[in-house]
């Protein structure tokens, strides 16, 4: 006779929630739906251990989960209902895939005996998400819930992190089963070999004009500190990829700028002059390489070292002279204590790049703008908290933050690298949920705010207080910039009718002010920080100031000369 303890009888929905807890999850973002009521009911019983935040839109919930995954390094959990709910949430999956963020999307699904009849809100999620996620599956057998959830956590966090999508038929969730729990997951990481690090160090030691480029996901605070120690000890200039500026403290003498949407022409030229490029964690995608022109595939002129979490990313576009798989904490720790003995030889090169960065990010000269956010940010950036979190939307307005603010751990820069509008506000809500004691600044344009600004009501409901800096210039700025460059003066579809954003924000329960002058920004931000609730500062900017580097007039003049 067996002495084994009998397994408890539980609904599959209860089993699923128990697995989330086993794997260390304690937070999820959702819009509720009848298709996964059993999961919602099971969460009621563990509300002291698991916090569920209901968003106002599934895209907002998915973006919150994605941002939470960025901030924690653990899978951000999102729960939505079938059909429209899943479609709305798909943008968060796309962001997680392009940003290499661990995420799990759980979707309620039609009952198993209704499939393939085009039942109410029925969608084949394997087909829908097949090209967007790392793994997509549907749990049809309730006894296999522990297996699927454990695999979801492992897939989302192993190698190059990314999103996993699981469909949950509602009748499967209500089935009572007796099944053992899975053991807590462990992510599979590439192990860096001493020989690979030695080869990297030898290539660096032989270079005359080396340049480090940090990017991708997986940069812990410790890894960022280790790579900073290595760079400063050896006098190496360090750049970052698009929206990964917090991988190295921008106040470090080693930091020389980022390769993003507002990169200086001088830094792009310095990339061409470098004889060795060491890429740690970045994929070398379109944004970082200026449309694959700053570095031309498949073989670049520079000696190229490429280290990435996923071996499949190495050589995917650019063939490296040395490439190997390693996670960023491992490679940073392996390099931290090394002295290559070349600091003096690189001094002039590194100091020139650093000075060019400082010159490029100095307060801009007065050009007559009533509200100049470059001047406003420069005036207060040194007084902002070191642990501040900045979330970025899509659009030219983010150039002012990316160019003129200073990033670095323990602070964070949280932005979508796939250019999704409507990301910043939900991301700021998630950041404030995760770190309610920190200053959270959301950068969003008037277009992006209208896509997700309602999530400020979620912030107010849960008592967190992000501050939204809403750049209002009455246009879709990035598209207008391209329009003026290619079709000067021929406006089509890029003009926005302005709204009373302050009244909208107040309706969501926020503190709100309208700022029209540079000198009024700092006092308004101080009042917003003191308000103790979510806040919106509407920044009325001139559409003529289309980016940090040009104006509409200059774009038109350049287009006319070229024609």
N, C-alpha and C positions, 0 to 999 in steps of 0.2 A: 504494500500500500504506500502511495506517495505521500510525503510530508510537505509537499510544496504548497505554499500559500495560494489559495484560489484567487484568480484575477477578478477585480471588481467589474461589475457590469456598468458600462457607460455608453451614452450616445457617442457617435463618431464626432459630433460637434464638441462634446466635452473632452474626448480624447485629443482632438486637435488643440484645444486651448491648453490642456496639460502639457502637450509637446512644446508649445511656444514658451511656456514657463521653464521647462527643462532645458531648453536651448538658450536661456538667458534673456529672452525678450520680456520687456516690461511696459512697452508703449506701442500703440497702434493708432493710425489715423483712418477715418472711415466716413462714408455716407451710408446710413443704414439701408437695408433692403430686406424684403420678405424672403428672398432666396437663401439667406444665411442666418435666419432667425435663431437657429440652434446654437450657432457660434456666439451670437450676441447674448443669448440667455446664459450660456456657460461662462461668459466673461463677467456676468453679474455676480457670480459666486466668488470670483477672485479679484474683485475691484480694489481690495486692499493691497494687492500685489501687481496689478496690471491696470494701467491707465489708458482709457479709450477716449480719443478726441474726435468728436464728430464735426467735420468741416461743412462748408456751405456748398461745395461743388466737388465732384469726384476728381477733377483735375487738381484742385487745391489740395485734396487729401493725398493724392499721389505725389505731388510736389513736396508736401510736408514730409512724407515718408522718405523721399529721395534725399532731401536736405538732412533729415535726421540720420540717414545712413552715412552721409558725408561726414557729419560731425562726430559720430560715434565709432565708425569703422565696423559697426554691426549692421545686419540687414534692417533697413527701415521697413516696417510692416504697414501695408495698406489693405483695407477691406472695402470692397464695393459690390454692388449687385450686378446682375447679368445684363447683357445687352447694352443699353445706353450708358449704364454706370461704368462698364468695362471700357467702352469706347472713349468716354470722357477721361478715364484714368490712363489711357494708352500713352499720352504725352509724357507722363512721369516715367513710364517704362523706357521710352525712347531716350529721355535725358539720362536715366541711370545707365543705359547701355553705352551711350557716347561718353559719359563722364566716368565710367568704370566704378559705379557706386553699388554697394551691396543693397539689394532690395527684394522684398517678397510681396507680390500682389496676389491676394486671395479673392477669388471671384465666385459669388453664388451662381449656380447653374440650374437649368431646368432639370426636372426629375428624370431619372434614367429611362423610365418607360415612355418618355415623350420625345426622346432624341430623334433627329432626322425627320421630324414632321413640320419643321419651322414653327415650333411651339412659341408661346409668348416670350419675346425677347431672347430667343435662342440664337446663339452664335457658336461656331466652331472655333474655340480659342487656340487650338493648336495651329490652325491655319492663320488666324488673325495675328497672333503674336509670334509666329514662327521666325520671322526675320528681325524681330525687335528685341527678343529676350535671349538670355543664355540657355534657358530650358523652359519648356512649357509642357504641362501635363494636366490630366484630369484624374481625380481619385474616384474611381468607380467602385472599388472594393473597400468597404469601411475598415476591415481588419488591417489594411495597409497604410492607414493614416500615419502611424509613427514612422514608417519607412519613408514615405514621401516627404514628410516635413523635415526629417533629418537630412535627407538628400538635398532639399531646397536650401537649407542653411549652408550646407557644405559647398554646393555649387555657387551660391551667391557670393561666397567669401573666398573661394579658392582660386589660385592663379590670378588672372585679371578679374577683379570683382565685377558683378553685374546683376541684372534683375532676373528673377524667377517668377513665373506665373503659374498658379495652380487653380484649376476650376473645381468647384465643389458642388456636385448635384445635391439639391436640397433634400431628396429622400435618402441619399447616402448619409447625410449629416444626422438625420433623426434615427438611423438604425442603431439598435443597442448591441454592443459587441463586448467580448471579453478578450482583451489583447494586452500584451506587455508594452510598456513604454520603451522608447529608444533611449540610448545613453546620450549624454550631451555631445553635440557635434564638435569636431575640431577641423579647422580649415587646413587644406593641404598647401604648403608653401614651398617654393623653390629654395633649395639650400645653396648658398653661395660657397664656392670652393676657394681655399687660399690661393690656389694656382691662378684662378681667374682674377682675383684682386691683385696679385703680383703682376700679371700681364698689364692690367689697367694702369698700375702705378709706374711700370716701366715705360709705357707709352706717354704718360704724362711727363715723366722726368726727361724725356727726349724732345719734348715740344718747346717751341719758341714763343708761340702765341696761343696758349690753350684757353678754352672756354667751356665752362660747365653749364648744362641746361637741365634744370630740375622740372619735373611735372608729374602728371598722372595722379592716381589715388594711392593711398597707403602710407602717406607721410604722417607719422605720429609726431607728437611734440618732441619725444626723445630722438627720433630720426632727424628731425629738423635741427635740433641742437648739435647732434653729432656731425652732420654735414657742414654746419657752420664752423665748428671747431676745425675740421679738416681744411676748409677753404681759407679761413683766417690764418691758420698756422703756416700755410704754404703760399699765401698771397695770391690765391686763384680768383679770377673774376667769375661770378656766378649769375646766370640769368634764369628765368622761369618761363614755362609755357603759358598759354592763354588761361587766365583766371586761376593760376596756381601760385600767385605772388607770395602767399603766406608760407611757402615751403622754406624760404630763407628770409630772416628778418631784414626788411628793407633798410634798417638803420645800420646794418653791418657794413664795414668797409669793403666787403667782398661782393655785395650786391650791386649789379650794374644795369638792371632793368628787366623788362619782360617782353616776350614775343606774343603780342596780342593784337587787338584792333587799333591801339593807339601807340604803336611802337615808333620810336624816333628813327629817322633816316640814318642817323649816325650809328645806331646799334645794328641796324641791318648791314651797314657797310663793315662794321667790325666783325660781324659773322663771316662775311666774305674774306676778311683778312686773316681770320684764325687758321692755324694749321692743324689744330686738333679740337674736335668737338666731342665732349663726353656727355651723353644723354642718359640721365638717370630717371626712369619712371615714365617719361613722356612717350606718347605714341608717334610724335612727329606728324601730326595731322595737318589739315588744310589751313586752319587759322594760325597755328604756330609757324608754319613755313611760308606764310604769305601766298597761299594758293600754290604750294609746291614750286615756288620760284626762288625764294631765298635759299633753299636747298633743292637742287634739281635731281629727281630720281633718274635712274636707279643708283648711280654711283656719284657721291658728292666729291668735291675737290679736296675737302679736308679729310684728314684721317678721322674716322668715325668709330666711336665706342658707343654701343647701345645696350643698356641694361634695363630689363623690363620684368615685371612679375610673370608675364606669360611668354613662354618661348615662341609661340606662334606669332607674336607681334614683332619679333626681331627678324629683320630682313623682309618684312611684309611689303614695304615700299622702298626703303633705302638699304642697300647692302653694306653692312658694317665691316670694318677691319677686325673688330673684336665685338662679339655679342654673346651675352649669356643671361640666363634667367636668375633673378634674385628679387626678394621683396625689399622694399626701401629701408626698413629698420635694420636688416642684416647688412646690406652693402654700406649704409651710412656708419654703422658700428665698426665694420671692418676697416673703413678708411679713417675713422676719427683720429686715431693716434699716430697716423703716419706723417713723417716729415720727409718730403721728397728732396730737400736740399736745394731747391731752385727758386726760393723766394726772391732773392736779389736779382736774378736774371729776369724774372717776370714783373718786377716792381713798376717799371715805367708803363708797361702794357696795361697792367691792372689798374694803376692809378689814373691813367688817361680815361679808361672806360668808366670808372667810378665818378670822375669829375664830370664827364659828359652826362651821366645819369642825373647828378645833382643839378647841373645847369638846366637840363630839360624839365626837371620837376620843381624848379624854383618858381616863386609866385610870378604869374604873368604880368607883363606891363599893362598899365591902364589903357584900354582901347575904347573907353567910352561906354562900356556896357553898364546898364543900371544895376543889374545883378550879375556879377562875375563869379561863378562858382569855383573857378580856379583860385582866385584871390581868397574867397571865403574859406575854402578847405585849407589852403596854405596857412592862413592866419591862426587856425586852431588845431592843426593836425598834431602838433607836438604835445598838446594838452589832452588829447583823447586817451582813454584807458588802453593799456597795452593788451588787455584781453577782449577788446571790442570785436564784435562780429559784424561784418558787412555782407549783406546779400545783394546780388546784382541781377537785374532783369536783362532783357535784350534791348539794345538800342544805343545810339551815340551818347546819350546822357551818361552812361556808365563810364565813358572815357574820363570824365572829371575825377571820379573816385579812383579809377585805376591808375591815372597818371599822377595825381596830386596827393593822395593819401599814402600812408606808410602801413604796410602789412607785415605780419610776422607772429609767430607763436608766442604766447598762448592765444592771441587773437586769431580770427579766421576770416578768410575770403571765401564766400559761398556763392558760386554763380554757375549757371548752366553753360557748358561749353558748346552746346548745340544750338544756341541762339533762340531759345524758346521764350516768347513773350508770356507774361503772366506768372513768371516763376518767383520773382523776388519777394512779393508779399507773403505767399504761403511759406516760403523758405524762412522768412523772418519770424513768422509765427512758430514754426518748428524750432528755430534757434532759441527763441525766448522760452519755449516750453522746456527745452533741454538745459538752458542756462538762464534761469530767471533773474540771476544776480548780475548779469552782464549787460552792457550797452549793446543793443542790436539796432543797426541802421540798415534800412531797406532803401535801395536806389531803384526808382521806377519812373518811367515816363507816363505822360497822360494817356497814351494808348495802352500800355501794359497794365496800368492801374485799373482801367475799365474792364479788364479781363479777369481780375482776381481780387480786386480791392475789397470785395465783400468778406474776405477771410479775416479782415480786422474784427468783424463781429465774433469770429471764433476766438481771437485773442482776448477780446473783452469778456467773453463768456467764461474763459478759464483763468482770467486774472493775470495775464502776462502783458508786457508793455513794450513791444517793438516800436521804433520810431521810423515812419515812412517819410523819406525825402522824395517828394513827387515833383519831378521836373516837367513843367507845363509850358510847352512852346506852341501848342495848337497844331502840331503836325506829327506824322510818323517820320521821325527825324532821319533814321538810317536810310529808309527807302527814298525819302526826299533827296538825300545826299547823292545817292546813286542816280536818281532821276535827273538832277541838275547836272551831273557829270556827263551823262549819256544823251539826255534830251533837255538841254537847258531851257528854262522858262515854260516848258510844256507840262503843266501840272495835271496829274490824273490820279485820283484815289488816295492822295496823301494828306489832305487837309482834314483837320478835326475841329468840330465845334466844341468850344470849351464849356465846361460845366462849373457849378459851384461845388468844388471838391470839398471845401470846408464843411458845408452843410451835409454833404454825403457822409463825411468822416464823423461828424457829430452825431449823425443818426446811427452810426455803428457803435457809439459809446466812446468816441475818441476825443482827445484834446486836438484842436486844429487851429492853425494860423496860416495866413497868406503872407509870403515874403516877396517883396519886390525890389529891395535894395541890398547891396552887398553888406553894408554895415549893420543891417538888421538881422542877418542870418545867425550869428553867434548868440545874441540874446534870445532869439526865438528857440534855438536848439536847447539852451539852458532851461527855458521854461518848459519845453517838451519833456526834458529829462526829469524835471521836478514834478511833473503832473501825476506820476504814479499810475498811469493807464496808457493804452495805446495812443499814439499821436501821429498826426499827419502835418507836415510842413509843405504847403504848396509853394513851389519855387517858380515864379513867373519869369521865364527866360526868353530872350529874343531869338526867334527862329533863324535870324540871319547868322547867329553864332552856331552854326550847324554841327561843329565838333570842336575839340580842343586845338585843332591844327589848321582849320580853314573856315571860310565863310561861304554863304551862297553866292555872293558877288564874285569871289575868287574862282569858285567852281565854274560859273558862267563864263568868266573871262578866259579861263583856261580852255573851256570847250570851244569857244569862238575862235581862239587862236589855232586850235587843232583842226578846225573845219576848213 
